[in-house]
Amino acid sequence: MADFIINKAGAKIYKDIKKHEFLKVPVLINEKEKGVVHHVLSVGILGGQRDPIVTVKESNEEIVAYRLPIDLLGWVENFMGLKLQGVDMFPAKVEFGKLNNRTFAEIL
């Protein structure tokens, strides 16, 4: 039995969350700095610990699922709730960064 599945976007979703790398989120010095922008295809929650994940289309066209910092769990849950109501916000360009010890994600 495989230790992963392929999600609708085409990314491997491992049963063991530790096999997913964390999305690299830059630490910003001030509000004028920009974070990193990714083409996000979907967001979700994985495992019993409710770890937030994001599926990203990389610049080389590869589709990869990454773990997100736990402080983005609420952000992910909001978009999952919207999708259940018929409003799907993805795919979208999303800026990720960390400012004042708080990780943020913002749809552009």
LUMDOTOR-825671 format. One record per atom (N, C-alpha, C, O, CB): residue in three letters; residue number from 1; x, y, z; atom name. Coordinates in steps of 0.05 Angstrom, whole numbers, always signed. Glycine has a CB too. Example, Ala and Ser with C-alpha at 12.3 -4.5 7.8 and 13.67 -1.06 7.14 Angstrom:
# LUMDOTOR-825671
residu  num  px  py  pz  atome
ala  1  +264  -114  +156  N
ala  1  +246  -90  +156  CA
ala  1  +264  -66  +156  C
ala  1  +285  -66  +169  O
ala  1  +226  -89  +181  CB
ser  2  +257  -45  +142  N
ser  2  +273  -21  +143  CA
ser  2  +258  +1  +157  C
ser  2  +268  +23  +161  O
ser  2  +282  -12  +114  CB
This chain:
# LUMDOTOR-825671
residu  num  px  py  pz  atome
met  1  +17  -24  +0  N
met  1  +0  +0  +0  CA
met  1  +18  +25  +0  C
met  1  +37  +26  +16  O
met  1  -19  +0  +25  CB
ala  2  +12  +44  -17  N
ala  2  +28  +68  -19  CA
ala  2  +26  +85  +6  C
ala  2  +6  +85  +20  O
ala  2  +19  +84  -44  CB
asp  3  +48  +100  +11  N
asp  3  +48  +117  +34  CA
asp  3  +39  +146  +27  C
asp  3  +42  +164  +43  O
asp  3  +76  +118  +47  CB
phe  4  +28  +149  +3  N
phe  4  +18  +175  -6  CA
phe  4  -5  +171  -25  C
phe  4  -10  +150  -35  O
phe  4  +41  +192  -19  CB
ile  5  -19  +193  -29  N
ile  5  -40  +195  -50  CA
ile  5  -33  +219  -68  C
ile  5  -17  +236  -60  O
ile  5  -69  +197  -38  CB
ile  6  -45  +220  -91  N
ile  6  -42  +244  -108  CA
ile  6  -67  +260  -106  C
ile  6  -89  +250  -111  O
ile  6  -36  +235  -138  CB
asn  7  -65  +286  -98  N
asn  7  -89  +302  -96  CA
asn  7  -98  +311  -123  C
asn  7  -86  +306  -143  O
asn  7  -83  +326  -77  CB
lys  8  -121  +325  -124  N
lys  8  -133  +334  -149  CA
lys  8  -115  +351  -166  C
lys  8  -117  +351  -190  O
lys  8  -159  +348  -144  CB
ala  9  -97  +366  -152  N
ala  9  -79  +384  -167  CA
ala  9  -55  +369  -178  C
ala  9  -41  +379  -195  O
ala  9  -70  +406  -148  CB
gly  10  -50  +345  -168  N
gly  10  -28  +329  -178  CA
gly  10  -4  +327  -159  C
gly  10  +17  +317  -167  O
gly  10  -18  +340  -203  CB
ala  11  -7  +336  -134  N
ala  11  +15  +335  -115  CA
ala  11  +13  +310  -98  C
ala  11  -9  +300  -92  O
ala  11  +15  +360  -96  CB
lys  12  +36  +300  -89  N
lys  12  +37  +277  -71  CA
lys  12  +29  +287  -43  C
lys  12  +40  +307  -33  O
lys  12  +65  +263  -71  CB
ile  13  +10  +273  -31  N
ile  13  +2  +279  -3  CA
ile  13  +9  +254  +13  C
ile  13  -4  +234  +11  O
ile  13  -29  +287  -1  CB
tyr  14  +30  +257  +29  N
tyr  14  +39  +235  +45  CA
tyr  14  +22  +231  +70  C
tyr  14  +12  +250  +82  O
tyr  14  +68  +239  +54  CB
lys  15  +18  +206  +78  N
lys  15  +4  +200  +102  CA
lys  15  +19  +210  +127  C
lys  15  +7  +218  +146  O
lys  15  -2  +170  +105  CB
asp  16  +46  +209  +125  N
asp  16  +63  +219  +147  CA
asp  16  +69  +248  +141  C
asp  16  +85  +254  +122  O
asp  16  +89  +202  +149  CB
ile  17  +58  +267  +156  N
ile  17  +61  +295  +151  CA
ile  17  +91  +304  +151  C
ile  17  +98  +323  +139  O
ile  17  +46  +312  +172  CB
lys  18  +107  +289  +166  N
lys  18  +135  +296  +168  CA
lys  18  +150  +292  +142  C
lys  18  +173  +302  +139  O
lys  18  +149  +279  +189  CB
lys  19  +138  +279  +122  N
lys  19  +151  +276  +96  CA
lys  19  +148  +301  +79  C
lys  19  +161  +303  +58  O
lys  19  +139  +251  +81  CB
his  20  +130  +319  +87  N
his  20  +126  +344  +73  CA
his  20  +145  +365  +84  C
his  20  +148  +368  +108  O
his  20  +97  +353  +75  CB
glu  21  +158  +379  +66  N
glu  21  +175  +402  +74  CA
glu  21  +157  +425  +82  C
glu  21  +135  +428  +72  O
glu  21  +195  +410  +51  CB
phe  22  +168  +442  +99  N
phe  22  +154  +467  +105  CA
phe  22  +158  +487  +82  C
phe  22  +180  +488  +71  O
phe  22  +164  +479  +132  CB
leu  23  +137  +502  +76  N
leu  23  +140  +523  +57  CA
leu  23  +159  +544  +68  C
leu  23  +156  +553  +91  O
leu  23  +112  +536  +50  CB
lys  24  +179  +552  +52  N
lys  24  +198  +572  +61  CA
lys  24  +185  +599  +61  C
lys  24  +176  +609  +41  O
lys  24  +224  +572  +43  CB
val  25  +183  +611  +85  N
val  25  +170  +637  +89  CA
val  25  +191  +657  +98  C
val  25  +204  +653  +119  O
val  25  +147  +635  +109  CB
pro  26  +196  +679  +83  N
pro  26  +217  +698  +90  CA
pro  26  +208  +715  +114  C
pro  26  +185  +722  +118  O
pro  26  +223  +716  +67  CB
val  27  +228  +721  +131  N
val  27  +224  +740  +153  CA
val  27  +228  +768  +143  C
val  27  +249  +774  +131  O
val  27  +243  +733  +178  CB
leu  28  +208  +785  +147  N
leu  28  +210  +812  +136  CA
leu  28  +218  +832  +159  C
leu  28  +210  +828  +182  O
leu  28  +183  +821  +124  CB
ile  29  +233  +852  +151  N
ile  29  +242  +872  +171  CA
ile  29  +221  +893  +177  C
ile  29  +218  +902  +199  O
ile  29  +268  +885  +161  CB
asn  30  +206  +900  +156  N
asn  30  +185  +921  +160  CA
asn  30  +162  +915  +140  C
asn  30  +164  +898  +122  O
asn  30  +196  +949  +156  CB
glu  31  +141  +931  +142  N
glu  31  +117  +927  +125  CA
glu  31  +122  +934  +96  C
glu  31  +106  +926  +79  O
glu  31  +95  +944  +136  CB
lys  32  +143  +949  +90  N
lys  32  +149  +956  +62  CA
lys  32  +161  +933  +46  C
lys  32  +159  +932  +22  O
lys  32  +167  +980  +61  CB
glu  33  +173  +914  +60  N
glu  33  +184  +891  +47  CA
glu  33  +162  +872  +37  C
glu  33  +141  +871  +49  O
glu  33  +204  +876  +66  CB
lys  34  +168  +858  +16  N
lys  34  +149  +839  +5  CA
lys  34  +157  +811  +12  C
lys  34  +181  +805  +15  O
lys  34  +147  +842  -26  CB
gly  35  +137  +794  +16  N
gly  35  +142  +766  +21  CA
gly  35  +146  +751  -5  C
gly  35  +150  +763  -26  O
gly  35  +119  +753  +37  CB
val  36  +145  +725  -4  N
val  36  +148  +708  -28  CA
val  36  +120  +702  -39  C
val  36  +102  +696  -24  O
val  36  +164  +682  -22  CB
val  37  +117  +703  -65  N
val  37  +92  +698  -78  CA
val  37  +92  +670  -91  C
val  37  +111  +663  -106  O
val  37  +85  +720  -99  CB
his  38  +71  +655  -85  N
his  38  +68  +628  -97  CA
his  38  +42  +626  -111  C
his  38  +22  +640  -104  O
his  38  +70  +606  -75  CB
his  39  +41  +609  -132  N
his  39  +16  +603  -146  CA
his  39  +3  +580  -130  C
his  39  +11  +557  -134  O
his  39  +21  +595  -176  CB
val  40  -16  +586  -113  N
val  40  -29  +566  -96  CA
val  40  -52  +554  -110  C
val  40  -70  +568  -120  O
val  40  -38  +579  -69  CB
leu  41  -53  +527  -111  N
leu  41  -74  +513  -124  CA
leu  41  -96  +504  -105  C
leu  41  -120  +504  -111  O
leu  41  -64  +488  -139  CB
ser  42  -88  +498  -80  N
ser  42  -107  +490  -59  CA
ser  42  -94  +491  -32  C
ser  42  -70  +492  -29  O
ser  42  -118  +462  -65  CB
val  43  -111  +491  -11  N
val  43  -102  +489  +16  CA
val  43  -118  +467  +30  C
val  43  -139  +459  +20  O
val  43  -106  +517  +31  CB
gly  44  -108  +457  +52  N
gly  44  -121  +436  +66  CA
gly  44  -109  +430  +93  C
gly  44  -91  +444  +102  O
gly  44  -122  +410  +50  CB
ile  45  -120  +410  +106  N
ile  45  -110  +402  +133  CA
ile  45  -104  +372  +132  C
ile  45  -120  +357  +120  O
ile  45  -131  +409  +156  CB
leu  46  -82  +364  +143  N
leu  46  -73  +337  +142  CA
leu  46  -67  +326  +170  C
leu  46  -55  +340  +186  O
leu  46  -49  +334  +124  CB
gly  47  -76  +302  +175  N
gly  47  -68  +287  +199  CA
gly  47  -84  +295  +223  C
gly  47  -100  +314  +224  O
gly  47  -40  +292  +204  CB
gly  48  -79  +278  +244  N
gly  48  -93  +281  +269  CA
gly  48  -86  +307  +284  C
gly  48  -101  +317  +301  O
gly  48  -87  +258  +287  CB
gln  49  -62  +318  +278  N
gln  49  -53  +342  +291  CA
gln  49  -65  +367  +277  C
gln  49  -60  +389  +285  O
gln  49  -23  +344  +292  CB
arg  50  -79  +363  +255  N
arg  50  -91  +384  +239  CA
arg  50  -70  +404  +229  C
arg  50  -71  +428  +233  O
arg  50  -111  +399  +257  CB
asp  51  -51  +392  +214  N
asp  51  -29  +408  +203  CA
asp  51  -39  +421  +177  C
asp  51  -49  +407  +159  O
asp  51  -4  +391  +198  CB
pro  52  -36  +448  +174  N
pro  52  -44  +461  +149  CA
pro  52  -24  +455  +127  C
pro  52  +0  +455  +131  O
pro  52  -47  +491  +153  CB
ile  53  -34  +450  +102  N
ile  53  -17  +445  +79  CA
ile  53  -27  +463  +56  C
ile  53  -49  +473  +56  O
ile  53  -17  +415  +71  CB
val  54  -9  +467  +37  N
val  54  -15  +483  +14  CA
val  54  -3  +469  -11  C
val  54  +19  +458  -10  O
val  54  -3  +512  +17  CB
thr  55  -18  +468  -32  N
thr  55  -9  +457  -58  CA
thr  55  -1  +480  -76  C
thr  55  -17  +498  -81  O
thr  55  -30  +438  -71  CB
val  56  +24  +479  -85  N
val  56  +36  +501  -100  CA
val  56  +45  +492  -128  C
val  56  +56  +470  -130  O
val  56  +59  +514  -85  CB
lys  57  +40  +508  -148  N
lys  57  +52  +504  -174  CA
lys  57  +78  +519  -175  C
lys  57  +78  +544  -175  O
lys  57  +32  +512  -197  CB
glu  58  +100  +505  -177  N
glu  58  +126  +517  -177  CA
glu  58  +132  +530  -204  C
glu  58  +118  +524  -224  O
glu  58  +148  +496  -170  CB
ser  59  +153  +546  -205  N
ser  59  +160  +560  -230  CA
ser  59  +168  +540  -252  C
ser  59  +166  +546  -276  O
ser  59  +183  +580  -225  CB
asn  60  +177  +516  -244  N
asn  60  +185  +495  -264  CA
asn  60  +161  +478  -271  C
asn  60  +164  +457  -283  O
asn  60  +208  +478  -253  CB
glu  61  +137  +486  -263  N
glu  61  +111  +473  -269  CA
glu  61  +106  +448  -251  C
glu  61  +86  +435  -253  O
glu  61  +111  +464  -297  CB
glu  62  +125  +442  -233  N
glu  62  +121  +420  -214  CA
glu  62  +100  +427  -194  C
glu  62  +99  +450  -184  O
glu  62  +148  +412  -200  CB
ile  63  +83  +408  -186  N
ile  63  +62  +412  -167  CA
ile  63  +71  +399  -140  C
ile  63  +76  +375  -140  O
ile  63  +34  +400  -176  CB
val  64  +73  +415  -119  N
val  64  +84  +405  -94  CA
val  64  +66  +414  -71  C
val  64  +56  +436  -70  O
val  64  +113  +416  -90  CB
ala  65  +63  +396  -51  N
ala  65  +48  +402  -27  CA
ala  65  +68  +407  -5  C
ala  65  +87  +392  -1  O
ala  65  +28  +379  -19  CB
tyr  66  +64  +430  +9  N
tyr  66  +82  +438  +31  CA
tyr  66  +66  +440  +57  C
tyr  66  +42  +445  +57  O
tyr  66  +96  +464  +25  CB
arg  67  +79  +436  +79  N
arg  67  +68  +442  +105  CA
arg  67  +69  +472  +109  C
arg  67  +87  +486  +99  O
arg  67  +83  +427  +128  CB
leu  68  +49  +483  +123  N
leu  68  +49  +511  +130  CA
leu  68  +54  +514  +160  C
leu  68  +48  +495  +175  O
leu  68  +22  +524  +122  CB
pro  69  +64  +536  +169  N
pro  69  +66  +541  +198  CA
pro  69  +38  +539  +211  C
pro  69  +18  +546  +199  O
pro  69  +79  +569  +204  CB
ile  70  +38  +529  +235  N
ile  70  +12  +524  +249  CA
ile  70  -4  +549  +253  C
ile  70  -28  +548  +255  O
ile  70  +17  +511  +276  CB
asp  71  +10  +572  +254  N
asp  71  -5  +597  +257  CA
asp  71  -22  +605  +232  C
asp  71  -36  +625  +233  O
asp  71  +13  +620  +264  CB
leu  72  -19  +589  +210  N
leu  72  -36  +594  +187  CA
leu  72  -60  +574  +186  C
leu  72  -74  +573  +166  O
leu  72  -20  +591  +161  CB
leu  73  -63  +559  +207  N
leu  73  -86  +539  +208  CA
leu  73  -113  +554  +205  C
leu  73  -129  +545  +190  O
leu  73  -85  +524  +235  CB
gly  74  -117  +575  +219  N
gly  74  -142  +590  +217  CA
gly  74  -147  +601  +189  C
gly  74  -169  +600  +179  O
gly  74  -142  +613  +237  CB
trp  75  -125  +610  +176  N
trp  75  -127  +620  +148  CA
trp  75  -136  +598  +130  C
trp  75  -154  +602  +113  O
trp  75  -100  +631  +139  CB
val  76  -124  +574  +133  N
val  76  -132  +551  +117  CA
val  76  -161  +543  +122  C
val  76  -176  +538  +104  O
val  76  -113  +527  +122  CB
glu  77  -168  +542  +148  N
glu  77  -196  +534  +155  CA
glu  77  -216  +553  +143  C
glu  77  -238  +544  +135  O
glu  77  -199  +533  +185  CB
asn  78  -210  +579  +142  N
asn  78  -229  +598  +130  CA
asn  78  -234  +591  +101  C
asn  78  -258  +592  +92  O
asn  78  -218  +626  +133  CB
phe  79  -213  +585  +86  N
phe  79  -217  +580  +58  CA
phe  79  -230  +553  +53  C
phe  79  -244  +549  +33  O
phe  79  -190  +581  +43  CB
met  80  -225  +534  +71  N
met  80  -239  +508  +69  CA
met  80  -269  +511  +74  C
met  80  -285  +499  +61  O
met  80  -227  +487  +89  CB
gly  81  -276  +529  +93  N
gly  81  -304  +534  +99  CA
gly  81  -317  +548  +75  C
gly  81  -340  +542  +69  O
gly  81  -306  +552  +123  CB
leu  82  -303  +567  +63  N
leu  82  -315  +580  +39  CA
leu  82  -320  +560  +17  C
leu  82  -340  +561  +3  O
leu  82  -296  +602  +29  CB
lys  83  -301  +541  +13  N
lys  83  -304  +522  -8  CA
lys  83  -329  +504  -3  C
lys  83  -343  +497  -22  O
lys  83  -279  +504  -11  CB
leu  84  -334  +497  +22  N
leu  84  -357  +482  +29  CA
leu  84  -383  +497  +22  C
leu  84  -404  +485  +17  O
leu  84  -357  +474  +58  CB
gln  85  -381  +523  +22  N
gln  85  -404  +540  +15  CA
gln  85  -406  +546  -15  C
gln  85  -423  +562  -24  O
gln  85  -403  +566  +31  CB
gly  86  -387  +534  -30  N
gly  86  -388  +538  -59  CA
gly  86  -370  +560  -70  C
gly  86  -371  +567  -93  O
gly  86  -415  +543  -68  CB
val  87  -354  +572  -52  N
val  87  -336  +594  -60  CA
val  87  -307  +583  -59  C
val  87  -296  +580  -37  O
val  87  -339  +619  -42  CB
asp  88  -295  +578  -82  N
asp  88  -268  +568  -83  CA
asp  88  -249  +591  -92  C
asp  88  -252  +601  -114  O
asp  88  -265  +544  -103  CB
met  89  -231  +599  -74  N
met  89  -214  +622  -79  CA
met  89  -188  +614  -95  C
met  89  -172  +631  -102  O
met  89  -206  +635  -53  CB
phe  90  -184  +588  -99  N
phe  90  -160  +579  -112  CA
phe  90  -165  +566  -138  C
phe  90  -187  +553  -142  O
phe  90  -145  +560  -93  CB
pro  91  -147  +568  -157  N
pro  91  -119  +577  -155  CA
pro  91  -118  +608  -153  C
pro  91  -135  +622  -163  O
pro  91  -103  +568  -179  CB
ala  92  -96  +617  -140  N
ala  92  -92  +645  -136  CA
ala  92  -62  +650  -129  C
ala  92  -49  +632  -119  O
ala  92  -110  +657  -114  CB
lys  93  -53  +674  -135  N
lys  93  -26  +682  -126  CA
lys  93  -29  +690  -96  C
lys  93  -47  +706  -89  O
lys  93  -15  +706  -143  CB
val  94  -11  +680  -79  N
val  94  -12  +686  -51  CA
val  94  +16  +694  -42  C
val  94  +36  +682  -48  O
val  94  -22  +661  -35  CB
glu  95  +16  +716  -26  N
glu  95  +41  +726  -15  CA
glu  95  +44  +714  +14  C
glu  95  +25  +716  +30  O
glu  95  +43  +757  -14  CB
phe  96  +67  +703  +20  N
phe  96  +73  +692  +46  CA
phe  96  +96  +707  +58  C
phe  96  +115  +713  +44  O
phe  96  +78  +661  +45  CB
gly  97  +95  +712  +84  N
gly  97  +117  +724  +98  CA
gly  97  +113  +722  +128  C
gly  97  +93  +713  +137  O
gly  97  +120  +754  +89  CB
lys  98  +134  +731  +142  N
lys  98  +133  +732  +171  CA
lys  98  +142  +760  +180  C
lys  98  +164  +768  +173  O
lys  98  +150  +709  +184  CB
leu  99  +124  +773  +194  N
leu  99  +130  +800  +204  CA
leu  99  +122  +803  +233  C
leu  99  +100  +795  +241  O
leu  99  +115  +822  +187  CB
asn  100  +140  +813  +249  N
asn  100  +135  +816  +278  CA
asn  100  +127  +789  +291  C
asn  100  +108  +787  +307  O
asn  100  +113  +836  +283  CB
asn  101  +142  +768  +283  N
asn  101  +137  +741  +294  CA
asn  101  +110  +729  +287  C
asn  101  +101  +710  +300  O
asn  101  +140  +741  +324  CB
arg  102  +97  +739  +266  N
arg  102  +71  +729  +258  CA
arg  102  +73  +722  +228  C
arg  102  +80  +739  +212  O
arg  102  +48  +749  +263  CB
thr  103  +66  +697  +222  N
thr  103  +65  +689  +194  CA
thr  103  +39  +698  +181  C
thr  103  +18  +696  +193  O
thr  103  +69  +658  +192  CB
phe  104  +41  +708  +157  N
phe  104  +17  +717  +143  CA
phe  104  +16  +705  +115  C
phe  104  +36  +697  +103  O
phe  104  +15  +748  +141  CB
ala  105  -8  +703  +104  N
ala  105  -13  +694  +77  CA
ala  105  -35  +713  +66  C
ala  105  -56  +716  +79  O
ala  105  -21  +663  +75  CB
glu  106  -31  +724  +43  N
glu  106  -50  +743  +32  CA
glu  106  -54  +737  +2  C
glu  106  -35  +737  -13  O
glu  106  -41  +772  +36  CB
ile  107  -79  +733  -5  N
ile  107  -85  +730  -34  CA
ile  107  -82  +756  -48  C
ile  107  -91  +777  -38  O
ile  107  -115  +719  -38  CB
leu  108  -68  +756  -70  N
leu  108  -63  +780  -85  CA
leu  108  -83  +784  -107  C
leu  108  -82  +804  -122  O
leu  108  -35  +780  -98  CB
